Amino acid sequence: MSDYEIGYGKPPKANRFKKGNSGNPKGRPKGKKNFATILVEELSEKLTIKEAGKSRKVTKLEAVTKQLVTKAINGDPRALAELLRQIHAHWPTEQDGQNAELPATEEDLAILNDLMQRTASNAGGPDENH
């Protein structure tokens, strides 16, 4: 008998994976892209937009962000709520080692807080029409 101890995390040598064989042979093929990779590639592609009468190339992510901000400014409550969520989720904080202050006045912050409260109280209410 060998001095190799068989037990938890120590399968018999005959039952171990053979060299070059995966534990999941029907798993994702090599070179196959996952959703996150495809999404990053797609959002990084450039497209041409017209801005102030001039054409310019921006990434698809930039175009979507511009559209979200424009809809929020034009009074779309869903776009405004989403924009505020994104600002809250992605704005640098002091923990990130960056300045956490928004480039806004006290009046701007009061307006934003009022909007956040109104959108939060209106979201999911029974009188909401979809």
N, C-alpha and C positions, 0 to 999 in steps of 0.2 A: 504494500500500500504506500502511496506517496505522502509527502508531508504537506500537500496542498489541502487546506481546509475548505470544505464546501459548506456554503451557508448563504445568508442574506447578502446580496451584492457580490457573491462569489460563486457563479454557476460552474458546473463541471466543464472541464476544458472541451469536451466533445460537443457541448450544447452552446458554446459561445458563438458570436457572429463570426463568420469566416472572413478573412482579410479581403477588403474590397467590397463586401456586401453590406448593405444598409439594413437597419432593423425594420425599415418600412420600404421594401423594394418597389411598391406601387405608389410611393409618395410623389411629391412634386418633382418633375423632371429637372435636371440641371439646366440652367439658363432660362427657365420659365420665370416670368416676372410676377410678383405678387401685386395686390391691389394698390398698396401704398406707392410702390415704385411707378406703376402705370399712372397713378394720379399726379405724382410729382412731375413726371415727364410731360403729361398733358397740360398741366397748369403752367409749366415753364415755356411752352411753345409761344411764339410771338404771333400777333395779328395786328392788322393796321386799323386804327380808329381815326375818326376826324374829331379834332378838338379845337375849338375857336377857329374853325375854317381851315385848319391845317391838318394834314395827314401825319401820323406818327405811329411807330411800332411800339407796342407794349406787350407784356406777357398777358396770357389769359387771366392769371390771378389778379394782375393790376386792373384789367378791364372789369372783372367781376367786382372788385373792391370799389372802383369808381362808380359803377352802376348802383351798388348798395348805398354808398354815401349820397349819391344824387337822389335816389328814391327817398332816403331818410330826410334829406333837406326839403324835398317837395311835399312832405307831410304823410308819407306812407307809414302807418304805425308799426306794421310788422318789420319793415326795413329798419326803422328807428330802434325798435327793441333788439333786433339782431345786431345792429351796429354797436349799441351800448354793451351788449354781451361780449362782442368781439374786442371792444376797447378794454373792457374789464379783464378779459382773459389774456390779452396779448400786450397790454401796456407795460413798459418796464417798471419795475418796482425797486425800492431801495435794496431789497434782498438780492436783486440781480446786479447790484453794484452800479446802478445807473440812477440818474435823477428821477424820482418818482412823481414829480409835480407835473400836472397837465399844463399845457400852455393856454391857460384860461384864467379869466378874472373871477372874483367872488360871485359876480352877477351871473357869469356863464355857468359856474358850478351850481348855483341855486336853480337856474333854469333846467340844467341836466338832471338834477335831483328831482325836481318837480315832474319832469317828463318820465323819469324812471318809475316814480310812484304811480303816475297815471297809467302808464303802460302795464305795470304789474297788476294794478287793480282791475284793469280792463281785460287782461289776458285770461281767457277761459271762463269769462262771466256768462251767465245764462242768456243775456240779451245780445250776445255777439252773433252777428250774421256772417255765415260763410257761404 
